[in-house]
């Protein structure tokens, strides 16, 4: 078993790697694949934690003020700064390690109090109080993203969906989305940016005249909600169906999260069943 000092050093390195360096590949070496999350603020599992950090501003930082270790149990007292809230977060974390990996987590988070709010008259962490009426981090407030900015951010992605066979899809997606972008087609499953580019190309090969237009767009904090319209006439097999020469006109909903001016992740749904019904298709599998 590792010594207390070795355990503390490993946990501090893990937090620095994930929260400060944002090196997700290296951070995966510290967190168990079966990571158990008890926090009320963080989605379950290792992917839930990493996904939350991906969605946070690049200015997010963790600073530790105290760490204690006994066996494979670790207690930490620290502060998170650089997020979109007006105050730093005070964090009390308990971690359980298993075979040297972070396996289970509990926490308590609270806004750092100002001197006027402190009944004890002493700082809750460190040697100084939080600033009174500290303004939100510039550019990270809920109202900072306008509809016009949202249109500009998402425009390259939708450009890639208009006749994809004639476009540099990978370059357009790189313009719109971060390298670690995740496009979720279910609540759990997702495609990377490169995988999504291949899907766009595949659709474009089957539907050469594909047209994707934005019908409505809303902004909620750092999220963009888009109602889109997809039209086209397949000339090759499309979602397992033979082409019939008939056109489809269907709806799509995309919910994007923005980080540092680019798309960080998306959850989307398209009414492809309705599109196939419009084309009165015969399923390829039915002919097998």
N, C-alpha and C positions, 0 to 999 in steps of 0.2 A: 504494500500500500504506500502511496506517495505521502511525503511529509506534509505537515500543515502549510509550510512555506511554499512547497511545490504546488500544492492544490490551489492556494491563493494566487500564485503567479499564473497558473493555467487559466483560472476563471477570469482574471483581469485581462489576460491576452485575448480570451474569447470575446469579452465585451468590447475591447478596443477594435478587434478585427471586424465585428459585425456592425457596431453602432458608429464608430469613428472612421474606420477605413472603408467600410461598405464592401468588403471582399467576401462575397457570398460563397464562393467555392472553398476558400480557406476556412471560413466560419463553419462550414458543414463538417469539417474535421473535428470541431469541438462539441457540436450538438448531436445527440443521439437521434437516429432515424425514428425512434419510438418516443421522442420527447413528449412529456406530459405537461400541459399548461393549465394552471389553476387561476390565472389572472382574469379579472373581469374586463380587462381592457384589450386583451390580445386573443386573436383566433387560435383554435387548438392546433397542436403539433408544431414541428419544426418549420413546416411550410407556412403555417399561419404567422409565426413570428417573423420569418424572413420576408413574407409578403407585406406585413405591416411596415417593416423598416424600409422596404423598397418604395413604399408610398409616401414616406416622410421626406421633408426637405433635406437637401444635401448638407445644410448647415447644422443638422442634428448632431449633438455631441453628448457623450456620457463622461462624467468625471466622478471618480470614486474618492470618498473621504474616509471610509473605514471598511475593512474586510476582516472577518473572523472565520476560521475553519476548524472543524473538529471531525476527524475521520473524513467521510464523504459528504458532510453537510457544511454549507457555506452561508454566512450572513453578510449582507452588504448594505452600506448606507451611502447613497450618491445622489447626483443631480443630473437631469437631462435639460439641456439648453438647445436653442436654435430651432425649435419647432414652431408651429404657427400660433400657439397660445401666448397670451400676454406675459405670463409668468413662467419661470423655470419650474420643472417638476422635481419634487423631492421623491426619491425612490428608496424604499426598504425592500430588499430582495432576499428571498431564501432559495437556495439551490441545492438539489441533491445530485451528486455525481454517481455514475455507475461505470466501472471499467475505464475511468478517466474521462468520460463524456458527460456533458450536462444532460441529465435525464429527466429532471422534474423541477418545476418552478412555481413559487408563490410570490406575490408582491403587494405592496400598498403604495399608491401614488397620491400626491397632494400638491397643490400649488404652493410655491414658496411664499411664506408670509412676509409682509413689510414690517417695519419697526412699529408702525401705528397699530398693526393687527396683532402684535405679539404681547400677550398678557404677561409673559415672563420677563419681557424686556431684553431677551437674548435671541441671537440668530438661531434659526432652526438647523442651519448647516454652515460650516465654515465660520469666518470671523466677521462677516458683513451681512446686512439684511438685503432682501430683494428691493429693487428700486420701487418707490411708490408710483402708481399710475404708469408703470412701464408699458410703452406702446407695443403693439404686436410687431413681430419681425417684418420689416419692409418687404412688400411683394408677396407675403404669405397669408394675408388675411382672406377671409371668406369672400369678400367683395372685390378682391384684386383682379380676378379673371373675368373679363367682359365677354359678351357674346361674340363680338368681332374678333377678339383674340382667340376664342375657342374655334371659330371658323378657320382662322389662319393656321392654328396648330393641327387641326384635323384635315385640312384641305389636301395635303400630299397623299394621305391614306386613301381618301375617296377618289383622288385622281388616279391612283393605282388600280382602282376598281372599275374605271371606265376604259373598256377595251384593253384589258391587261396585256393581251398578246402584242400590243403595239408600244408598250411602255417599259421603262426600266423599273420594274416593280421593286426590286431590292433597294435601289437608290431612293425611291420615293418613300418607302417605309422607314429607311434610315433617317430621312429628313424629318419624319413625323414622330418617330418613336425612339425610346431609349434602347440601348443594346440589350438590356435584360427585360425588355417588354414581354408581357405575357397576355395572350389572347385566349380568354376562357370561353369554351363552347359548352361546358357544364360548370357546376359549382366547384368541381375539383380538377377537371382536366383542362389543359391549356396547350397552346402552341407557342413556340418561341417566334421571334421576329423573322428569322430565316425560314422556319417551317411555314409560317403564314404566307410568306412571299411565294412559296411553291404552290400553296393552295390557290392563291390568287391566279397564278399562271395556269393552273389546271382548269379553273373555271373559265378563264379567258380562252383556252384552247377549245372548250366545248361550246362556249357562247361568245363568238367573235364580236357580236354587236352589243355586248353587255354594257348597260348604262346604269350608273348608281348616283342618285341625286339626294341631296339633303333637303327634306321637307320641313323640318323644324329642329331647333337646337336650343337647349336650356343649359344654364350653368348653375351648379349648386356647390359652393365652396371651391374645392379643387377638382370637382367632377364635371364632366360634360356628358349630357344626355342627348343623343341624336336619334330622330325618327327619319329613316331613310326609305327610298323607293328604288327597287331593283327591277329592271326590265331587260328583256332580251329574247332571242330565238335560238335555242340550241341546235347545233348542226352535227353534234356527236353525242355519244352517251353522256348523260348528265344526271348525277346522283343515282346511278344504276338504272336509268331509263333511256329508251331509244328516242332519238329525235323524231318529232311528228310534223315539223314545219310550223307548229303553232307557237305563239309568243306567250310569255308570262309577264305578269305585272304584280309584284308582291312587296311586302313591307318588311323592314328590318329595324330593330332597336339596338343601339350600342350605348353602353355606359363606360366612359373612359375616366381614368384618374390621371391627373397631370402632375408631373414633378419636374421642376427646373425648366419649364417651358416646353416640355415634350411629353408624349403619352407614355405612362409607366405601365398601365395594364388596362384591360378591357373585359367586360362581360357582354356577350352579344347573343341575339336570337334572330333568326330569319324564318319566315313562313314558307319554307321550301315545299312543305306538303301541299299548301294552296297553289304554289307555282306548278307542281306536277299535275294537280287536278285541272288547272286551266289548260294545260297542254293535252289533256285526255290521253295520257301516255299508257303504253303497255310496259310493264316491268320486264326488264331483261331476264330476271330470274324466272319469271313465269314461262319463258320460252325454253328454259333449260331442260 
